Amino acid sequence: MANSRFLSFYETELGPLKRQGQQYVVLCPFHSDNTPSLSIDPHKGLFHCFGCDQGGDSFAFYRLRHPGSSFSEAKEALARYGIRPLRERDSISEPVQKEEKPDIPECQLESYARCLTDTHIQYLKEVRGLTAEIIHKYRIGWHKERNRFTLPVMQTGNCVNVRLYDPASKKFKMLPISSGRGVQLYPEDQLENEAVVLCEGEWDALCAISNGIPAITSTGGVQTWKSEWSGKFTRKTVNICFDCQDVSRKAAVKRATELLPFVEKVRVIDLGLEDKEDVADYFVKYGKTRDDLLKLIEKTPAFKAPSIQVVTAEGTSSKMLGATDQAELDRLLEKAIPDRGFLRDYVDIFSEITDTAEAFLFWGAMVTLSTILGKNIWIPWEARKLYPNIWCIFLAPSGFRKGTALDIPTLLLRKVDKSLLLPQVASEEGLTKVLGSHRGQDTGFVRWQEFSKILRSWTKKQSWQASQEFWIDLWDNKPLKKTLAKEDFDIPTTSISFLSACTPTTFSRFFTSEDLEGGFFGRVYLVTCLEKKKYFPIPPSIQDATLNDLVKRLHDIKKNCTKQQFSYEGVERKFSSWAANVQEKHERSFLDSFYARIETHAMKLSMLYQAALTQKVEIREESFDYAVRALEFLIASATPLVSDEIGITEDERLIKRVYAFIQNRQTVNRRDVMRKFHLTSFDTNRIEETLVDRGMIDISEDERDTSKRGRRKRVYSVTKSN
């Protein structure tokens, strides 16, 4: 029942109210209003204006209507109507559930529709590809105060949200009419169809419907999908047609994976358009028809969950992409570490006396070995010699002892041959002088303690893009000629190994999904640790006696592997079968650049294993099998970073970081978020709305503290379900 106390209060303040369904509407007093846009919930006393976006409870209304009034004054005024503050009502009544925004009244939708001009309709038809019937059916209108198109979102006959679209906006083109309204499937009536196209945005869905194709979308974008939505598509056929860009392709695979257990069939459709083009472009720009899209859908095979396939001695292993956790990484790593020899002893010794992750220890051992071997061993490869140099970057949050994992190879190499330790230079110019001068050398180890500093210097000097070819040629063991300051440098074929460390967040900040296609990601090993398994408050120092046995092993390996060409004749048939199988089964992903060189990686690692195990010049099956298992680990290790960090837009990455900041503290002031991430009020509002709509945070007011203007601080807290 309506609460007469709330109605009495609002009628006193505003005059007669007009009933509209379960709500009451009236002209808004907070902006110039010609049609009733202020909606009042008579049951809870909430108000909201769909014109100026003011809203809140009856106490907030009183203080807006009477500027300068305090909460105590509002409390005293509303007490005359028998209205108490919510926290007092809680103590004498049943707990109040999380308050929902009132439905948007019918008169407001009619007002939007009346504001739609012929120019607007022309845009919707010619640019968005909508028919007059669809414009009318889905009640598209115009919000004149905000200069945006309006798309009402209906649920069971009620309007629960209005999406606002500004075609001229460079950022946040589509917004909800107010925060806290959640995300919905749009348009809901399309769920009645047995086969439906899942589009990336509202306009794409409406364009497809205009062309006779049942379609639906999420109002939260491709990154948002409620778990309960998948059940709404039970036994249906879903054809996913997201935009033609890497971020959307990744999202399409993720969405298809989530839908797979529920649907009759799901397909991921490649529209074959230019970068960032979409369903609307398919129909409007290229003039395609309903039949064209249906034929394309029919030609597309049913989706199967993507997996990482690597052929080992035991056969083909398959793992769901993105399903990596620390337990899985540990299992894969253990399979890659031999049961004897230098690599096993290195890991066993240092895992006992340090709390460094075993993955970092193992790949530190591999880099140490590759540096010692340098140009002493090789395999004929195309028109050059393939040396066993490798590049590794350790990725984990602060406190994971990444530095210790870098220190140990440095200590060992200094004892074996300190000339192998090259200066910690990161510029093309600096390394050219080191390698090309008469005092330079063609083998060695470069340690970058903090890769974040290297990334910042590359970015600041804009040298990353310009120097990529140099770094690629260096890894590929190609001779180089450089001229710097009128001085010529001849760089011979090199075998340089790199080792560095970084936090995943910092690393991903400097790279985009486009960078994943480049040569750097095809050559570097991203070694990730997701969980720290043990912790030493004061880790013991590493004594010389601990190092001596390993130093002797390295001397022996170097002595027995001097200027030797390795042969892979014994594994050539198995290698060829493995490589063909991997390329055949590999599905497009953010690791394409790595897969393109997977044969080269397999040979480099096979040489290292062979030298560590037997020091014989012929690669045996055992060494090759270990190399393939190591590759399986590297692929799984890189997946969390490139799929969850780098393969998303800058906006989405910022949203994730803000949420992580809130989640870390459970409760945080809005002002602290703005300061932490240097956000404007506009950007903070957009992020806030996104997180609330996704059900990730709740918003409240800190009544214990107010700003100079008398406004309470807004507080963010993680929702209980998260």
C-alpha positions in Angstrom: 0.0 0.0 0.0 1.0 3.6 -0.6 2.3 5.4 2.5 0.0 8.4 3.0 2.7 10.1 5.1 5.1 10.2 2.1 2.3 11.5 -0.2 1.3 14.2 2.3 4.8 15.4 2.5 5.4 15.5 -1.3 2.0 17.1 -2.0 2.8 19.8 0.5 6.1 20.5 -1.2 5.0 20.2 -4.8 1.3 20.5 -5.1 -1.1 17.9 -6.6 0.6 14.6 -7.8 -0.6 12.6 -10.8 -0.8 8.9 -10.4 1.0 6.9 -13.1 0.8 3.1 -12.5 2.3 2.4 -9.1 4.2 5.7 -9.1 3.2 9.4 -8.9 4.6 12.0 -11.2 4.9 15.8 -11.1 6.8 18.7 -12.6 10.4 18.7 -11.3 11.3 21.7 -9.2 15.0 21.3 -9.8 15.1 22.2 -13.4 13.0 23.8 -16.1 10.4 21.1 -16.7 7.5 21.2 -19.2 6.3 17.6 -18.8 6.2 15.7 -15.5 9.6 14.1 -15.1 9.8 13.7 -11.3 8.7 10.2 -10.2 7.8 9.4 -6.6 7.6 6.0 -5.1 4.7 6.3 -2.5 5.7 3.0 -0.7 9.4 3.9 0.1 9.3 7.7 -0.2 12.0 7.7 -2.9 12.0 10.3 -5.7 13.9 10.5 -9.0 13.9 13.0 -11.9 14.4 11.6 -15.4 15.2 15.0 -16.7 18.0 16.3 -14.3 18.8 13.0 -12.6 18.2 14.3 -9.0 17.1 11.6 -6.7 17.1 10.1 -3.2 14.8 9.7 -0.2 12.4 12.2 1.4 15.2 13.6 3.6 17.4 14.3 0.5 14.4 15.9 -1.2 13.8 18.2 1.8 17.5 19.4 1.9 17.5 20.0 -1.9 14.3 22.0 -1.7 15.6 24.0 1.3 19.3 24.7 0.6 21.5 25.0 3.6 19.2 23.0 5.9 20.9 20.3 8.0 19.9 16.7 8.4 18.6 17.5 11.9 16.4 20.2 10.5 15.1 17.8 7.8 14.5 15.2 10.5 12.4 17.7 12.6 10.4 18.8 9.5 9.6 15.3 8.3 8.7 14.2 11.8 5.5 16.3 11.4 4.4 13.8 8.8 5.4 10.8 10.9 8.4 10.1 8.7 11.6 8.9 10.5 15.1 8.4 9.1 15.6 5.0 7.6 18.1 3.8 10.2 15.5 4.6 13.0 12.8 2.8 11.0 15.1 -0.2 10.7 15.2 -0.7 14.5 11.4 -1.1 14.8 10.5 -2.8 11.6 11.7 -5.6 9.3 15.0 -5.1 7.7 14.8 -3.0 4.6 16.0 -4.7 1.4 18.3 -2.9 -0.9 16.3 -0.1 -2.5 15.6 -0.4 -6.1 15.1 2.6 -8.4 11.4 3.2 -9.3 10.2 2.2 -12.7 10.3 5.0 -15.3 6.7 6.3 -15.8 4.9 5.9 -19.1 4.4 9.7 -19.5 8.2 10.1 -19.5 8.6 7.7 -22.4 5.9 9.5 -24.3 7.7 12.7 -23.7 10.9 11.3 -25.1 9.1 10.0 -28.1 7.5 13.3 -28.9 10.9 15.0 -28.9 12.2 12.8 -31.7 12.4 15.0 -34.8 12.5 14.1 -38.5 16.3 14.7 -38.4 16.7 12.2 -35.6 14.6 9.6 -37.5 16.6 10.2 -40.7 19.8 9.4 -38.7 18.3 6.3 -37.2 17.3 5.0 -40.6 20.3 6.0 -42.7 23.2 5.6 -40.2 21.8 3.0 -37.7 19.8 1.0 -40.3 16.5 1.0 -38.4 13.1 0.8 -39.9 10.2 3.0 -38.9 8.4 0.0 -37.5 11.4 -0.8 -35.1 11.8 2.8 -34.1 8.1 2.9 -33.1 8.0 -0.6 -31.5 11.0 0.0 -29.2 9.9 3.5 -28.5 13.2 5.3 -29.3 13.1 8.9 -28.4 15.2 12.0 -27.6 16.2 13.5 -24.3 16.3 17.2 -25.0 18.0 18.1 -21.7 20.9 15.7 -22.3 20.9 15.8 -26.1 20.9 12.0 -26.4 18.7 9.4 -28.0 16.7 7.3 -25.5 16.2 3.6 -25.7 13.7 2.3 -23.1 14.7 -1.0 -21.5 11.5 -3.0 -20.7 11.0 -5.9 -18.3 7.6 -7.6 -18.0 6.0 -4.5 -19.4 7.6 -2.0 -17.1 10.4 0.4 -18.1 13.3 -0.4 -15.7 16.0 1.7 -17.4 16.5 4.1 -20.3 19.8 4.0 -22.3 21.0 7.4 -23.4 23.1 7.6 -26.6 25.2 10.5 -27.9 26.7 9.8 -31.3 29.1 12.8 -31.0 30.6 11.7 -27.6 34.2 10.4 -27.8 33.8 8.6 -24.5 30.8 6.8 -22.9 28.6 7.1 -25.9 25.9 5.0 -24.2 24.9 5.7 -20.6 22.0 4.6 -18.3 19.6 7.4 -17.3 20.8 7.1 -13.7 23.1 4.9 -11.7 22.1 1.8 -9.8 19.6 0.4 -12.4 21.7 -2.7 -13.2 22.3 -4.2 -16.6 19.7 -6.0 -18.6 19.3 -8.1 -21.7 17.9 -5.9 -24.5 15.4 -6.1 -26.0 13.8 -8.7 -23.7 11.1 -9.8 -26.1 13.7 -11.4 -28.4 14.1 -14.2 -25.9 10.9 -15.7 -27.4 12.8 -16.8 -30.5 14.4 -20.2 -30.8 17.5 -18.8 -32.6 18.9 -15.4 -31.8 22.0 -13.3 -32.7 23.9 -12.0 -29.7 25.2 -8.6 -30.6 27.8 -6.3 -29.0 25.5 -3.2 -28.5 21.9 -2.0 -28.5 22.1 -0.4 -32.0 23.5 -3.6 -33.5 20.7 -5.6 -32.1 18.0 -3.2 -33.3 19.7 -3.1 -36.8 19.6 -6.9 -37.0 16.0 -7.0 -35.9 15.2 -4.3 -38.6 16.6 -6.7 -41.1 14.5 -9.6 -40.0 17.1 -11.3 -37.7 16.1 -11.9 -34.1 18.8 -10.3 -32.0 19.7 -9.3 -28.4 22.5 -7.7 -26.4 23.6 -6.9 -22.9 23.3 -3.2 -21.8 26.5 -3.6 -20.0 28.7 -4.2 -23.0 30.7 -7.3 -24.0 32.5 -7.4 -20.7 29.3 -7.9 -18.7 27.3 -11.1 -18.4 25.2 -12.2 -15.5 25.5 -15.9 -14.7 21.7 -16.3 -14.6 21.3 -15.0 -18.1 22.8 -18.1 -19.6 19.8 -20.1 -18.4 17.5 -17.9 -20.4 19.0 -19.3 -23.6 18.4 -23.0 -22.7 18.0 -25.2 -25.8 18.2 -22.1 -28.1 20.7 -21.6 -30.9 22.8 -18.5 -30.2 25.0 -16.9 -32.9 27.5 -14.4 -31.5 28.2 -11.4 -33.8 30.4 -9.1 -31.8 32.5 -6.3 -33.4 35.5 -7.0 -35.6 38.3 -6.3 -33.1 40.5 -8.4 -30.9 38.9 -7.4 -27.6 35.5 -8.3 -29.0 36.7 -11.6 -30.4 38.1 -12.6 -27.0 34.8 -11.6 -25.4 32.9 -13.7 -28.0 34.9 -16.8 -27.1 34.4 -16.2 -23.4 30.6 -15.7 -23.9 30.3 -18.8 -26.0 32.1 -20.8 -23.4 29.7 -19.6 -20.7 26.6 -20.4 -22.9 27.8 -23.8 -24.1 26.4 -25.9 -21.2 22.9 -24.4 -21.8 22.3 -23.9 -25.5 21.4 -26.3 -28.3 24.2 -24.7 -30.4 26.4 -21.7 -30.2 28.5 -20.2 -33.0 31.0 -17.3 -33.0 30.5 -15.4 -36.3 33.3 -13.6 -38.0 31.7 -10.9 -40.1 34.9 -10.4 -42.1 34.8 -6.6 -41.9 37.5 -4.0 -41.2 38.8 -3.4 -37.7 36.1 -2.2 -35.2 33.3 -2.5 -37.8 30.1 -4.2 -36.6 26.7 -5.6 -37.4 25.3 -2.2 -38.4 28.2 -1.7 -40.8 27.5 -5.2 -42.3 23.9 -4.1 -43.2 24.3 -0.3 -43.7 27.8 0.3 -45.1 28.1 -2.9 -47.1 24.5 -3.4 -48.1 24.3 -7.0 -46.9 20.9 -8.6 -46.5 19.2 -11.0 -44.1 20.0 -13.9 -46.5 23.7 -13.0 -46.5 23.9 -13.2 -42.8 21.9 -16.4 -42.6 24.2 -18.0 -45.1 27.3 -16.9 -43.2 25.8 -18.3 -40.0 25.1 -21.6 -41.6 28.7 -21.8 -42.9 30.1 -21.2 -39.4 30.8 -24.4 -37.5 29.4 -24.9 -34.0 31.6 -23.5 -31.3 33.8 -25.8 -29.2 35.4 -24.7 -26.0 38.9 -23.4 -26.9 41.8 -25.2 -25.5 45.6 -25.2 -25.5 46.8 -28.3 -27.3 50.4 -29.4 -27.0 51.5 -32.9 -28.1 53.7 -34.7 -25.7 55.0 -38.2 -25.4 51.8 -39.1 -23.6 49.6 -37.7 -26.4 47.6 -34.6 -26.9 46.9 -32.6 -23.8 44.0 -30.1 -23.8 43.2 -27.4 -21.3 40.4 -24.8 -21.3 41.8 -21.4 -22.2 41.6 -19.0 -19.3 41.1 -21.8 -16.8 44.6 -21.5 -15.4 45.1 -21.4 -11.7 48.2 -21.9 -9.5 47.5 -25.6 -9.0 47.4 -26.1 -12.7 50.6 -24.1 -13.2 52.4 -26.2 -10.5 51.3 -29.4 -12.2 52.6 -28.3 -15.5 55.8 -27.0 -14.1 56.6 -30.3 -12.2 56.2 -32.2 -15.5 58.7 -29.8 -17.2 61.5 -30.2 -14.5 63.7 -33.3 -15.1 64.0 -35.8 -12.4 67.8 -35.4 -12.3 70.7 -33.2 -13.4 71.5 -29.5 -13.1 68.0 -28.2 -13.5 66.5 -30.4 -10.8 69.3 -29.7 -8.4 69.0 -26.0 -8.9 65.3 -25.9 -8.1 65.6 -28.3 -5.1 68.5 -26.4 -3.5 67.1 -22.9 -3.8 63.5 -23.9 -3.0 64.7 -25.2 0.4 66.6 -22.0 1.4 64.4 -19.3 -0.3 60.6 -18.6 -0.6 61.0 -17.8 -4.3 58.4 -19.5 -6.5 59.7 -22.7 -8.1 58.7 -21.4 -11.5 61.0 -18.4 -11.1 63.8 -20.7 -9.9 63.4 -23.2 -12.8 63.4 -20.5 -15.5 66.3 -18.7 -13.8 68.2 -22.0 -14.1 67.3 -22.2 -17.8 68.5 -18.7 -18.4 71.7 -19.4 -16.6 72.3 -22.5 -18.7 71.5 -20.7 -21.9 74.0 -18.0 -21.0 76.8 -20.5 -20.3 76.2 -22.3 -23.5 76.0 -19.1 -25.6 77.3 -19.8 -29.1 78.9 -23.0 -28.1 76.0 -25.1 -29.4 73.6 -24.5 -32.2 71.3 -26.1 -34.7 71.3 -25.2 -38.4 68.0 -23.2 -38.9 67.0 -21.7 -42.2 69.9 -19.5 -43.3 71.4 -19.1 -39.8 72.6 -20.9 -36.7 70.0 -21.2 -34.0 71.5 -20.7 -30.6 69.8 -21.5 -27.3 69.4 -18.0 -25.9 66.1 -17.2 -24.2 64.3 -14.2 -22.7 62.3 -14.5 -19.5 60.2 -12.0 -17.5 59.0 -13.0 -14.1 55.5 -11.6 -13.3 54.0 -11.5 -9.9 52.8 -8.9 -7.3 55.3 -7.3 -4.9 56.6 -9.6 -2.2 57.0 -12.7 -4.3 60.8 -12.6 -4.2 61.3 -12.0 -7.9 64.5 -10.2 -7.1 66.0 -13.3 -5.5 65.2 -15.2 -8.6 67.2 -12.7 -10.6 70.1 -12.6 -8.0 70.9 -16.4 -8.1 71.8 -16.6 -11.9 73.9 -13.4 -11.4 75.8 -15.0 -8.5 76.4 -18.2 -10.5 77.5 -16.5 -13.7 79.9 -14.3 -11.8 81.6 -17.4 -10.4 81.7 -19.2 -13.7 82.6 -16.3 -16.1 82.0 -12.8 -14.9 82.6 -11.5 -18.5 79.2 -12.9 -19.4 77.5 -10.3 -17.2 76.7 -7.5 -19.6 75.8 -3.9 -18.5 72.2 -3.4 -17.6 71.5 -1.2 -20.6 68.1 -1.2 -22.2 68.4 1.2 -25.1 69.2 0.1 -28.6 72.1 2.6 -28.7 73.6 1.4 -25.4 73.5 -2.3 -26.3 74.8 -1.6 -29.7 77.9 0.0 -28.3 78.4 -2.9 -25.8 78.1 -5.6 -28.5 79.7 -3.8 -31.4 82.8 -2.1 -29.8 86.2 -3.9 -29.9 85.8 -4.5 -26.2 82.4 -6.0 -26.7 81.4 -9.6 -27.0 78.7 -11.7 -28.8 77.4 -13.7 -25.9 76.2 -12.8 -22.4 73.5 -12.1 -19.9 71.5 -8.9 -19.5 69.7 -8.5 -16.2 67.0 -5.9 -15.8 66.1 -5.7 -12.1 62.9 -3.8 -12.6 61.3 -4.2 -16.1 58.9 -1.4 -15.2 61.8 1.1 -15.4 62.7 -0.2 -18.8 59.2 0.1 -20.0 58.9 3.7 -18.7 62.2 4.6 -20.5 61.0 3.0 -23.7 57.7 4.9 -23.5 59.3 8.2 -22.5 61.8 8.2 -25.3 59.3 6.6 -27.7 61.9 4.0 -28.5 59.9 0.9 -28.1 58.2 0.9 -31.5 61.4 2.2 -33.3 63.6 -0.5 -31.7 61.4 -3.6 -32.0 63.3 -4.8 -35.1 66.6 -4.5 -33.2 65.4 -6.6 -30.3 63.8 -9.2 -32.6 67.1 -9.5 -34.7 69.0 -9.9 -31.4 66.8 -12.8 -30.3 66.9 -14.3 -33.8 70.8 -14.4 -33.6 71.1 -12.2 -36.7 74.2 -10.1 -37.4 73.6 -6.3 -37.4 75.2 -3.2 -38.7 74.5 0.1 -37.0 75.7 3.7 -37.3 75.6 5.9 -34.2 77.0 9.4 -34.1 78.8 8.8 -37.4 80.5 5.7 -35.9 79.9 2.3 -37.5 79.3 -0.8 -35.4 79.4 -4.3 -36.8 77.5 -6.7 -34.5 78.2 -10.3 -35.1 75.7 -13.1 -34.6 74.9 -13.0 -30.9 73.5 -15.2 -28.3 72.2 -12.8 -25.6 69.9 -14.0 -22.8 67.6 -11.6 -20.8 66.1 -11.9 -17.4 63.8 -9.4 -15.7 60.8 -9.0 -13.4 57.7 -6.9 -13.1 54.2 -6.8 -11.6 51.5 -7.9 -14.0 49.6 -4.6 -13.5 52.5 -2.5 -14.5 53.5 -4.8 -17.3 50.0 -4.7 -18.9 49.8 -0.9 -18.5 52.4 -0.5 -21.3 51.0 -2.9 -23.8 47.8 -3.2 -25.8 46.1 -6.1 -27.5 47.7 -4.9 -30.8 51.2 -5.4 -29.2 50.4 -9.1 -28.7 50.6 -9.6 -32.5 54.2 -8.2 -32.5 57.5 -9.9 -32.4 58.2 -9.2 -28.7 55.4 -11.4 -27.4 56.3 -14.1 -29.9 59.8 -14.4 -28.3 59.7 -13.6 -24.6 58.7 -16.1 -21.9 56.1 -14.6 -19.5 56.5 -16.7 -16.3 53.6 -16.0 -14.0 53.1 -16.9 -10.3 49.5 -16.4 -9.1 49.9 -17.5 -5.5 52.8 -17.4 -3.0 53.1 -20.8 -1.4 55.5 -20.0 1.5 56.9 -17.1 3.3 60.2 -16.5 5.1 60.2 -13.2 7.1 64.0 -13.2 7.0 65.2 -15.4 4.1 68.6 -16.9 4.8 71.6 -15.6 2.9 72.9 -17.8 0.0 76.4 -19.0 1.0 79.3 -19.8 -1.4 79.2 -23.4 -0.3 75.7 -23.7 -1.7 76.8 -22.4 -5.0 80.0 -24.3 -5.5 78.5 -27.6 -6.6 76.3 -25.9 -9.2 79.2 -23.8 -10.4 81.2 -27.0 -11.0 78.2 -28.5 -12.9 78.1 -25.4 -15.1 81.9 -25.7 -15.8 81.4 -29.3 -16.8 78.5 -28.5 -19.1 80.4 -25.7 -20.8 83.5 -27.9 -21.2 81.6 -30.8 -22.8 79.5 -28.6 -25.0 82.1 -26.5 -26.8 81.6 -25.5 -30.5 79.2 -28.3 -31.3 76.4 -28.5 -33.8 73.5 -30.4 -32.3 71.5 -32.8 -34.4 67.8 -33.5 -34.2 67.7 -36.4 -36.6 66.6 -38.8 -33.9 63.5 -36.7 -33.1 62.8 -35.2 -36.6 59.8 -37.3 -37.3 58.3 -36.8 -33.9 59.1 -33.1 -34.0 57.4 -32.7 -37.5 54.3 -34.6 -36.3 54.1 -32.5 -33.1 54.5 -29.2 -34.9 51.9 -30.0 -37.6 49.4 -31.2 -34.9 49.9 -28.0 -32.8 49.3 -25.7 -35.8 46.3 -27.7 -37.0 44.6 -27.6 -33.6 45.6 -24.1 -32.5 42.7 -21.7 -32.5 43.0 -18.0 -32.8 44.0 -16.3 -29.5 46.1 -13.6 -28.0 49.1 -16.0 -28.2 49.2 -16.3 -32.0 52.6 -14.6 -32.2 54.0 -17.2 -29.7 52.5 -20.1 -31.6 54.0 -18.8 -34.9 57.4 -19.4 -33.4 56.7 -22.5 -31.4 58.9 -24.7 -33.5 61.9 -22.4 -32.8 61.1 -22.4 -29.0 60.9 -26.2 -29.0 64.4 -26.5 -30.6 66.0 -23.9 -28.3 64.6 -25.6 -25.2 65.5 -29.1 -26.5 69.1 -28.0 -26.8 69.1 -26.7 -23.2 67.5 -29.9 -21.8 69.9 -32.1 -23.8 73.0 -30.2 -22.5 71.7 -30.4 -18.9 70.8 -34.1 -19.0 73.5 -35.8 -21.1 75.7 -33.2 -22.7 75.5 -35.3 -26.0 75.2 -33.5 -29.3 72.2 -35.5 -30.5 68.8 -34.4 -29.2 67.0 -37.3 -27.7 63.3 -37.9 -27.3 63.5 -37.3 -23.5 64.9 -33.8 -24.0 62.3 -33.0 -26.7 59.5 -34.2 -24.5 60.6 -32.0 -21.7 60.8 -29.1 -24.0 57.3 -29.6 -25.1 56.1 -29.8 -21.5 57.9 -26.6 -20.8 56.1 -24.9 -23.7 52.8 -26.2 -22.3 53.7 -24.5 -19.0 54.7 -21.2 -20.7 51.4 -21.0 -22.7 49.3 -21.6 -19.5 51.5 -19.1 -17.6 51.0 -16.4 -20.2 47.3 -16.9 -20.5 46.1 -15.1 -17.4 48.1 -12.0 -18.2 47.3 -11.6 -21.9 43.7 -12.6 -21.7 42.7 -10.8 -18.5 45.0 -7.8 -18.5 46.4 -6.9 -21.9 43.4 -8.1 -24.0 41.0 -5.5 -22.7 40.3 -1.8 -23.4 41.9 1.0 -21.4 38.5 1.9 -20.0 37.9 -1.6 -18.9 41.3 -1.9 -17.4 40.8 1.2 -15.4 37.4 -0.1 -14.1 39.1 -3.3 -13.0 41.8 -1.4 -11.2 39.4 0.8 -9.4 37.4 -2.2 -8.3 40.5 -4.0 -7.1 41.4 -0.9 -5.0 37.9 -1.0 -3.5 37.9 -4.7 -3.0 41.3 -4.5 -1.2 39.9 -2.1 1.4 36.3 -3.3 1.4 35.1 0.2 2.1 36.6 3.4 0.6 35.6 7.0 0.1 34.9 8.3 -3.4 37.4 11.1 -2.9 40.2 8.6 -2.2 39.4 6.8 -5.4 39.6 10.0 -7.4 42.9 10.9 -5.8 44.4 7.4 -6.3 43.6 7.2 -10.0 43.6 11.0 -10.8 40.0 10.9 -12.0 37.7 13.7 -12.9 34.2 13.8 -11.4 32.8 12.8 -14.8 35.0 9.8 -15.2 34.4 8.8 -11.6 30.6 8.9 -12.2 30.9 6.6 -15.2 33.1 4.1 -13.4 30.8 4.2 -10.4 27.7 3.6 -12.6 29.4 0.7 -14.3 30.4 -1.0 -11.1 27.0 -0.5 -9.5 25.2 -1.8 -12.7 27.4 -4.9 -12.6 26.5 -5.5 -9.0 30.1 -5.2 -7.8 29.8 -2.3 -5.4 27.2 -0.6 -3.2 27.2 3.1 -2.5 26.3 4.8 0.8 26.9 8.1 2.6 29.2 8.6 5.5 27.0 10.5 7.9 29.9 11.0 10.4 31.8 13.2 8.0 30.8 16.0 5.7 32.6 18.3 3.3 32.7 22.1 3.7 29.5 22.4 1.6 27.6 20.2 4.1 27.5 17.2 1.7 28.2 13.8 3.1 31.1 11.8 1.6 30.1 9.1 -0.8 31.4 5.7 0.3 32.0 2.6 -1.9 31.8 -0.9 -0.5 32.1 -4.3 -2.1 28.7 -6.1 -2.5 28.2 -9.0 -0.2 27.9 -11.4 -3.1 31.5 -10.5 -4.1 
